[in-house]
Amino acid sequence: MSIDYIILFPIPMSELFGERLKKYGIRGAQSPEATDDARCLTDGENNYLWAYGNPVTGFTRYMPNGWPGFILQAIATEFGVEIYSEHALYYEQVSQEEAKPSYVPLDTPPTDEEIVLMRAQSGAECEALDQELEALRVALRAKEIARGH
């Protein structure tokens, strides 16, 4: 299971994996599957995001690679791009309404203190999502047991 994200203005792979995201604590993740046009980013908190293309035109979050919202927000802010999820784009096709970006650049670059706060908020959101996912797994397993599987 995965979720794809696209950007309308490509980012050179060398810039995405350069110095600009380091202030957010985001770095390249080592992976044997990495290639010249497919590399992985991490925030060091078990959240991963794959970048595709050279220049990069899309990202993918694979399960169970955490919740990379902080990484996506940092990319949107640092590179001044809007990031659309595949779900937003699908909704646009179905509803005939303009897709809304999932991540937009912040109005002003965050300070170091604001980045710390953003990371903390993201961590709390990730923990809540993990707990919700575990509760769903438990509920599903209980239904399977009740049906005799």
PECORRA-V894650 format. One record per pair of residues at least 4 apart in sequence whose C-alpha atoms are under 6 Angstrom apart, sorted by sequence separation. I is the first residue (numbers start at 1). J is the second residue. If there is no record, write none. Layout:
I & J
I & J
//
This chain:
14 & 18
22 & 26
34 & 38
52 & 56
53 & 57
74 & 78
75 & 79
76 & 80
91 & 95
92 & 96
110 & 114
145 & 149
21 & 26
34 & 39
42 & 47
76 & 81
92 & 97
144 & 149
42 & 48
52 & 58
76 & 82
92 & 98
41 & 48
52 & 59
92 & 99
41 & 49
51 & 59
40 & 49
50 & 59
40 & 50
50 & 60
89 & 99
29 & 40
39 & 50
40 & 51
49 & 60
88 & 99
28 & 40
29 & 41
39 & 51
49 & 61
28 & 41
29 & 42
38 & 51
27 & 41
38 & 52
27 & 42
37 & 52
26 & 42
37 & 53
26 & 43
37 & 54
48 & 65
84 & 101
25 & 43
47 & 65
83 & 101
84 & 102
47 & 66
82 & 101
83 & 102
46 & 66
47 & 67
48 & 68
83 & 103
47 & 68
82 & 103
82 & 104
80 & 105
76 & 104
77 & 105
76 & 105
77 & 106
73 & 103
13 & 54
12 & 54
13 & 55
12 & 55
13 & 56
11 & 55
12 & 56
10 & 55
11 & 56
10 & 56
10 & 57
7 & 57
6 & 57
6 & 58
70 & 122
5 & 58
5 & 59
4 & 59
4 & 60
3 & 60
3 & 61
2 & 61
67 & 126
2 & 62
2 & 63
1 & 63
7 & 83
6 & 83
6 & 84
5 & 84
5 & 85
4 & 85
5 & 86
4 & 86
//
